[in-house]
Amino acid sequence: MQVRGLLLLLALILLAATAEAGKNKKEKVKKDGSKCEDWRWGPCVPNSKDCGLGYREGTCKDESKKLKCKIPCNWKKKFGADCKYKFESWGGCSAQTGLKTRSGILKKALYNAQCEEIVYVTKPCSSKIKSKSKGKFSERSC
């Protein structure tokens, strides 16, 4: 009987310690030193070349901040890294231009970026004819 009481007391102490640790963690996250709510963020500017790690500057009244950001190196630079689009499938190949086209509809504009609602992308048609050959296997008895 005393063992159960001791285990119950130990469980309550552990629960209280966990709850207190959670409070401290939340308080640290909230402390950013700014009460401003209307931040305006600029584009992500890479540290070198045109992709990779970089920063974006934000301003709100008299305050300014820099946040780390990243532009993927395979990203469509025409649209910017802050404009996310949902693209449909590639259309057929145009015999006149030798290009195929698809459109994308704006899914999300990060950091209040100025993004076009619909964008169009083209790419050269493949010169290779893709064959849908499936791997053949021989049935062997084990």
C-alpha positions as CSV (number, residue, x, y, z in Angstrom):
1,M,0.0,0.0,0.0
2,Q,2.8,2.4,0.8
3,V,4.5,1.6,-2.5
4,R,1.4,2.7,-4.4
5,G,1.2,6.0,-2.5
6,L,4.9,6.6,-3.1
7,L,4.5,5.8,-6.9
8,L,1.5,8.1,-7.1
9,L,3.4,10.9,-5.3
10,L,6.4,10.4,-7.7
11,A,4.1,10.6,-10.7
12,L,2.5,13.8,-9.5
13,I,5.9,15.4,-9.0
14,L,7.0,14.3,-12.4
15,L,3.8,15.7,-14.0
16,A,4.2,19.1,-12.2
17,A,7.9,19.3,-13.3
18,T,7.0,18.6,-16.9
19,A,4.2,21.2,-16.9
20,E,6.5,23.9,-15.5
21,A,9.2,23.1,-18.1
22,G,6.5,23.5,-20.8
23,K,5.6,26.9,-19.5
24,N,9.2,28.2,-19.5
25,K,9.6,27.0,-23.1
26,K,6.5,28.8,-24.3
27,E,7.6,32.0,-22.6
28,K,10.9,31.9,-24.3
29,V,9.2,31.6,-27.7
30,K,7.0,34.6,-27.2
31,K,9.9,36.9,-26.2
32,D,11.0,38.5,-29.5
33,G,11.1,42.0,-28.1
34,S,8.6,43.4,-30.6
35,K,4.9,44.3,-30.2
36,C,4.5,45.3,-33.8
37,E,2.1,43.2,-35.8
38,D,2.2,44.8,-39.3
39,W,5.5,43.5,-40.6
40,R,6.4,44.1,-44.2
41,W,8.9,41.5,-45.6
42,G,11.2,41.9,-48.6
43,P,12.2,39.1,-50.9
44,C,14.7,36.4,-49.9
45,V,18.2,37.6,-51.0
46,P,20.8,34.8,-51.3
47,N,24.2,35.3,-49.7
48,S,26.0,34.4,-52.9
49,K,25.0,33.7,-56.6
50,D,21.2,33.4,-57.2
51,C,20.2,30.6,-54.8
52,G,21.0,29.0,-51.5
53,L,21.0,30.4,-48.0
54,G,20.3,34.1,-47.5
55,Y,18.2,36.5,-45.6
56,R,15.1,38.7,-45.9
57,E,14.6,42.1,-44.3
58,G,11.4,43.1,-42.5
59,T,10.2,46.5,-41.3
60,C,7.5,47.5,-39.0
61,K,7.2,51.2,-38.1
62,D,10.7,52.1,-36.7
63,E,11.8,48.5,-36.3
64,S,13.7,46.2,-38.7
65,K,14.6,42.6,-38.6
66,K,16.5,40.0,-40.7
67,L,15.3,36.4,-41.0
68,K,17.3,33.5,-42.5
69,C,15.8,32.1,-45.6
70,K,16.7,29.7,-48.5
71,I,16.1,29.8,-52.2
72,P,16.2,26.3,-53.7
73,C,18.7,26.1,-56.5
74,N,16.3,24.3,-58.8
75,W,13.5,26.9,-58.2
76,K,11.8,28.8,-61.0
77,K,13.5,32.1,-60.5
78,K,11.0,33.8,-62.7
79,F,8.3,33.4,-60.1
80,G,10.4,34.0,-57.0
81,A,10.8,31.7,-54.0
82,D,7.9,33.3,-52.1
83,C,5.3,32.4,-54.7
84,K,4.1,28.8,-54.5
85,Y,2.0,27.4,-57.4
86,K,0.0,24.3,-58.1
87,F,0.8,23.2,-61.7
88,E,-1.3,21.1,-64.0
89,S,0.1,18.4,-66.2
90,W,2.3,19.3,-69.2
91,G,0.3,19.8,-72.4
92,G,1.0,18.2,-75.8
93,C,4.0,19.2,-77.9
94,S,3.5,22.0,-80.3
95,A,4.9,21.1,-83.7
96,Q,5.2,24.8,-84.6
97,T,7.3,25.9,-81.6
98,G,8.8,22.6,-80.4
99,L,7.6,23.5,-76.8
100,K,5.1,22.1,-74.4
101,T,3.3,24.3,-71.9
102,R,1.5,24.1,-68.6
103,S,0.0,26.6,-66.2
104,G,0.1,27.1,-62.5
105,I,-2.4,28.7,-60.1
106,L,-1.2,30.6,-57.1
107,K,-1.4,28.4,-54.0
108,K,0.4,30.5,-51.4
109,A,2.2,33.9,-51.3
110,L,4.7,33.9,-48.5
111,Y,5.6,37.1,-46.6
112,N,2.9,39.0,-48.5
113,A,4.9,38.7,-51.7
114,Q,3.4,40.2,-54.9
115,C,2.7,37.1,-57.0
116,E,0.8,36.6,-60.3
117,E,-2.4,34.6,-59.9
118,I,-1.7,32.4,-63.0
119,V,1.7,31.7,-64.5
120,Y,2.7,29.8,-67.7
121,V,5.8,27.7,-68.1
122,T,7.2,26.2,-71.3
123,K,9.9,23.6,-71.9
124,P,11.4,22.0,-75.0
125,C,9.7,18.9,-76.3
126,S,11.7,15.7,-75.7
127,S,13.5,14.6,-78.8
128,K,13.5,11.0,-77.5
129,I,10.5,8.7,-77.9
130,K,9.8,7.2,-74.6
131,S,9.0,3.6,-74.8
132,K,7.0,2.0,-72.1
133,S,9.0,-1.2,-71.9
134,K,8.5,-3.1,-68.8
135,G,11.2,-5.2,-67.3
136,K,10.7,-8.8,-68.2
137,F,11.6,-11.5,-65.8
138,S,12.0,-15.2,-66.3
139,E,10.2,-17.5,-64.2
140,R,12.6,-19.8,-62.5
141,S,11.8,-22.5,-60.0
142,C,13.6,-22.0,-56.8
